Amino acid sequence: MITDPFFYAVAIPAVLITAISKGGFGGGLGLIAVPMMALVIAPQQAAAIQLPILCLMDIVGIWKFKGSVNRSLLLQLLPAAGIGIVLGALTFKYLTADHIRIIVGGISLLFALNFWFKSQNRPAKKPNKVAGSLWGALAGFTSFGIHAGGAPLNAYLLPLRLPRAEYAGTTIIFFTAINFTKLVPYTMLGQFTAETLKTSLALAVLAPIGVLMGVAIHKRIDDVWFYKVCYSFLLLMGIKLLYDAFT
């Protein structure tokens, strides 16, 4: 089990932010956890610690969230995500810690800048099978290595302007399916060690707390400022990770 106090100073808010996002508030910001943890430990280790906690969050999210689900979108996205997970597993051994820092840092910067500079008044798009498959595969691939599937998934779902409850319910089911699927290749690749599992267990108590917080504030608080603060941190973390990777 990791005992460094600085790790927990970073990991505790990272897990809470992810759990609140899983509860339907500030959707998709689970991608912030691995970049935060990767500031103090290797990205691969951060991903291994996070995965069992994500699965626990998914169980709590399904139990508490009573929103609707868009089944046609899930049928577009999930098979493609499965392909992305397979590709992630096959290429995993070829990626070093710095490669993953570049991927995490690049995704963090891309989606932070997109948040700050995109137009908020674009008309809603219609679902597209080709686009859904491409974004679903990318979500599966990035979710496998760094649990950043929320970024490409949001790139497809948010422009559709789904009803808020339908968006939250669809993302909860999507990530529950792919996170439990990832347990198999993570085990086969030896990602889970006694140290990572004990650390996951120590942090697991935060999962239901954060998800229940997210559910409670889902319809009560405007998430504009939550997005602004989190994406500001995401921008800074992306810059830091890229700096570490190239220096």
ABEGO torsion letter per residue (X at the ends): XBABAAAAAAAAAAAAAAAAAAAGBGBGAAAAAAAAAAAABBAAAAAAAAAAAAAAAAAAAAAABABBBBAAAAAAAAAAAAAAAAAAAAAAAABBAAAAAAAAAAAAAAAAAAAAABBAABBBBBBBAAAAAAAAAAAAAAAAAAGAAAAAAAAAAAAAGBBAAAAAAAAAAAAAAAAAAAAAAAAAAGABBAAAAAAAAAAAAAAAAAAAAAAAAAAABBAAAAAAAAAAAAAAAAAAAAAAAAX
